Amino acid sequence: MPTCPCCGGNADIQAIINYELRGSTQRRLANVLAERRGQWLRAAQLTELVYGPRKDGGATQNAIAVNFGLIRKRLAPYGIRLEGRCGGASKTNGRRMDW
């Protein structure tokens, strides 16, 4: 369970996301990761889940990487871990959120 950095009490993940993350893209990405807590998702999967199918090519995977890094910094004080791994054909490649 995420914890409040001030009092150490339990905190609701949705409330944290809404309070800490200002951009709609960051909120959508964080919600996708939270809904799939602990699951490894590749950048292409995240792009599809966050932006949906777009004929103009949508967002790049680089945008996912940048926002992932920003979210990681904002949610770390609550005990929410965002991990990223790359390389090889392992099922543990990609990004995930856990707490």
HUDAFEN-V362193 format. One record per residue. N is the residue number from 1. RES is the residue in three letters. SS is DSSP state (@ for helix, = for strand, . for the rest). OMEGA is omega in whole degrees, 0 to 359 (none if undefined). D_LAST is the distance of its C-alpha to the last C-alpha in Angstrom with 1 decimal. Layout:
N|RES|SS|OMEGA|D_LAST + N|RES|SS|OMEGA|D_LAST
//
This chain:
1|MET|.|176|6.0 + 2|PRO|.|182|6.1 + 3|THR|=|177|9.3 + 4|CYS|.|180|12.6 + 5|PRO|.|181|13.9 + 6|CYS|.|187|17.3 + 7|CYS|.|181|17.3 + 8|GLY|.|179|14.0 + 9|GLY|.|179|14.0 + 10|ASN|=|179|11.5 + 11|ALA|.|180|11.2 + 12|ASP|.|183|11.4 + 13|ILE|@|181|9.5 + 14|GLN|@|178|13.0 + 15|ALA|@|179|14.7 + 16|ILE|@|180|12.6 + 17|ILE|@|182|13.3 + 18|ASN|@|182|16.9 + 19|TYR|@|188|17.4 + 20|GLU|@|187|16.1 + 21|LEU|.|185|17.2 + 22|ARG|.|184|21.0 + 23|GLY|.|180|22.0 + 24|SER|@|178|22.0 + 25|THR|@|178|21.1 + 26|GLN|@|179|17.9 + 27|ARG|@|179|17.1 + 28|ARG|@|180|18.1 + 29|LEU|@|180|16.1 + 30|ALA|@|179|12.8 + 31|ASN|@|177|13.7 + 32|VAL|@|180|14.6 + 33|LEU|@|180|11.4 + 34|ALA|@|179|9.5 + 35|GLU|@|181|12.3 + 36|ARG|.|184|11.9 + 37|ARG|.|176|8.2 + 38|GLY|.|181|8.5 + 39|GLN|.|176|12.1 + 40|TRP|.|179|14.1 + 41|LEU|=|179|16.3 + 42|ARG|.|182|19.4 + 43|ALA|@|179|20.6 + 44|ALA|@|177|23.5 + 45|GLN|@|180|21.3 + 46|LEU|@|179|19.2 + 47|THR|@|179|22.6 + 48|GLU|@|182|24.0 + 49|LEU|@|182|21.1 + 50|VAL|@|186|21.0 + 51|TYR|@|183|24.8 + 52|GLY|.|179|26.4 + 53|PRO|.|180|29.7 + 54|ARG|.|182|31.9 + 55|LYS|.|181|35.4 + 56|ASP|.|179|35.3 + 57|GLY|.|177|32.7 + 58|GLY|.|181|29.8 + 59|ALA|.|177|27.3 + 60|THR|.|177|27.2 + 61|GLN|@|176|24.3 + 62|ASN|@|178|24.7 + 63|ALA|@|177|23.7 + 64|ILE|@|181|20.4 + 65|ALA|@|180|19.9 + 66|VAL|@|180|21.0 + 67|ASN|@|178|18.8 + 68|PHE|@|179|15.7 + 69|GLY|@|179|16.6 + 70|LEU|@|179|17.2 + 71|ILE|@|181|13.9 + 72|ARG|@|181|12.0 + 73|LYS|@|183|14.3 + 74|ARG|@|185|14.0 + 75|LEU|@|181|10.2 + 76|ALA|@|180|9.7 + 77|PRO|@|180|11.3 + 78|TYR|@|182|8.7 + 79|GLY|.|179|6.1 + 80|ILE|.|182|4.7 + 81|ARG|=|171|5.9 + 82|LEU|=|183|8.8 + 83|GLU|=|176|11.0 + 84|GLY|=|177|14.6 + 85|ARG|=|178|17.2 + 86|CYS|.|178|20.8 + 87|GLY|.|177|24.1 + 88|GLY|.|182|25.7 + 89|ALA|.|183|25.4 + 90|SER|.|176|22.3 + 91|LYS|.|179|19.9 + 92|THR|.|174|17.1 + 93|ASN|.|178|18.5 + 94|GLY|=|182|17.1 + 95|ARG|=|177|13.9 + 96|ARG|=|177|10.4 + 97|MET|=|176|7.1 + 98|ASP|=|176|3.8 + 99|TRP|.|none|0.0
//
